[in-house]
Amino acid sequence: MKELNTFRQYLKEGVIKENMYIDDEEFEMEMGRSKKDSLKKEMMMHVDQLMDGNIDMIDFMNVVEEIMLDVKIAAKDEELNKRQKQNG
């Protein structure tokens, strides 16, 4: 939970966008594959663990749901911050 709160704070402050962003071409040159392929490979490792029975389906779905909720909250926070900056 601490990591999640830190992540949310970084999103609010814009730290992640400024320090963690790498464009697609640069990523592909460095890694030898696209961001999408890298993300898919990473996620498939967890799906494979689920399919092998090493991760409980309910736990897996709860985590996915929680992550999606956090993403939606972060997106709404970002949109609100943009509106506040525009309105002065």
The 8 nearest C-alpha neighbors of each residue, nearest first, counted from 0:
[[1, 3, 2, 4, 5, 6, 7, 65],
 [0, 2, 4, 3, 5, 6, 7, 8],
 [3, 1, 5, 0, 4, 6, 7, 8],
 [2, 4, 6, 0, 5, 1, 7, 69],
 [3, 5, 7, 1, 6, 2, 8, 0],
 [6, 4, 2, 8, 3, 7, 9, 1],
 [5, 7, 3, 9, 4, 8, 2, 10],
 [8, 6, 4, 10, 9, 5, 3, 11],
 [9, 7, 5, 11, 10, 6, 12, 4],
 [8, 10, 14, 6, 12, 7, 11, 15],
 [9, 11, 7, 13, 8, 12, 15, 6],
 [12, 10, 8, 9, 13, 7, 77, 76],
 [11, 13, 9, 14, 10, 8, 15, 7],
 [12, 14, 10, 16, 11, 15, 9, 17],
 [15, 13, 9, 17, 12, 16, 18, 10],
 [14, 16, 19, 18, 17, 13, 9, 10],
 [17, 15, 20, 13, 14, 19, 18, 10],
 [18, 16, 14, 15, 19, 20, 13, 21],
 [17, 19, 15, 16, 14, 20, 13, 21],
 [18, 20, 15, 16, 17, 21, 14, 13],
 [21, 19, 16, 18, 17, 22, 15, 23],
 [20, 22, 26, 25, 23, 19, 24, 18],
 [21, 23, 25, 24, 26, 20, 27, 34],
 [22, 24, 26, 25, 27, 34, 21, 33],
 [25, 23, 27, 26, 22, 28, 33, 21],
 [24, 26, 28, 27, 22, 23, 29, 21],
 [27, 25, 23, 29, 24, 28, 30, 22],
 [26, 28, 32, 33, 31, 24, 30, 29],
 [27, 29, 25, 26, 31, 30, 24, 32],
 [30, 28, 26, 27, 31, 25, 32, 24],
 [31, 29, 27, 32, 28, 26, 33, 25],
 [30, 32, 27, 28, 29, 33, 26, 37],
 [33, 31, 27, 30, 36, 37, 34, 28],
 [34, 32, 27, 36, 35, 37, 26, 23],
 [33, 35, 37, 36, 38, 23, 32, 26],
 [34, 36, 38, 33, 37, 39, 32, 40],
 [37, 35, 39, 33, 34, 38, 40, 32],
 [38, 36, 34, 40, 35, 39, 33, 41],
 [39, 37, 41, 35, 40, 36, 34, 42],
 [38, 40, 36, 42, 37, 41, 43, 35],
 [39, 41, 43, 37, 38, 42, 36, 44],
 [42, 40, 38, 39, 44, 43, 37, 45],
 [41, 43, 39, 44, 45, 40, 38, 46],
 [42, 44, 46, 40, 45, 41, 47, 39],
 [43, 45, 47, 42, 41, 46, 48, 40],
 [46, 44, 48, 43, 47, 42, 49, 41],
 [45, 47, 43, 49, 48, 44, 50, 42],
 [46, 48, 50, 44, 49, 45, 43, 51],
 [49, 47, 45, 51, 53, 46, 50, 54],
 [48, 50, 54, 46, 52, 47, 51, 53],
 [49, 51, 47, 52, 48, 46, 53, 54],
 [52, 50, 48, 49, 53, 47, 54, 46],
 [53, 51, 49, 50, 54, 48, 55, 56],
 [52, 54, 48, 51, 49, 55, 50, 47],
 [55, 53, 49, 52, 48, 56, 59, 58],
 [54, 56, 58, 57, 59, 49, 52, 53],
 [57, 55, 59, 58, 60, 54, 49, 52],
 [56, 58, 60, 59, 55, 61, 62, 54],
 [59, 57, 61, 55, 56, 60, 62, 54],
 [58, 60, 56, 62, 57, 61, 55, 63],
 [59, 61, 63, 57, 62, 58, 64, 56],
 [62, 60, 64, 58, 59, 63, 57, 65],
 [61, 63, 65, 59, 60, 64, 66, 58],
 [64, 62, 60, 66, 65, 61, 67, 59],
 [63, 65, 61, 67, 62, 66, 60, 68],
 [66, 64, 62, 68, 63, 67, 61, 69],
 [65, 67, 69, 63, 68, 64, 62, 70],
 [68, 66, 70, 64, 69, 65, 63, 71],
 [67, 69, 65, 71, 66, 70, 72, 64],
 [70, 68, 72, 66, 67, 71, 73, 65],
 [69, 71, 67, 73, 68, 72, 74, 66],
 [70, 72, 74, 68, 69, 73, 75, 67],
 [73, 71, 69, 75, 74, 70, 76, 68],
 [72, 74, 76, 70, 71, 75, 69, 77],
 [75, 73, 71, 77, 76, 72, 70, 78],
 [74, 76, 78, 72, 77, 73, 79, 71],
 [77, 75, 73, 79, 74, 78, 72, 80],
 [76, 78, 74, 80, 75, 79, 73, 81],
 [79, 77, 75, 81, 80, 76, 74, 82],
 [78, 80, 76, 82, 81, 77, 75, 83],
 [81, 79, 83, 77, 82, 78, 76, 84],
 [80, 82, 78, 84, 79, 83, 85, 77],
 [83, 81, 85, 79, 84, 80, 86, 78],
 [82, 84, 80, 86, 85, 81, 87, 79],
 [85, 83, 87, 81, 82, 86, 80, 79],
 [86, 84, 82, 87, 83, 81, 80, 79],
 [87, 85, 83, 84, 82, 81, 80, 79],
 [86, 84, 85, 83, 82, 81, 80, 79]]
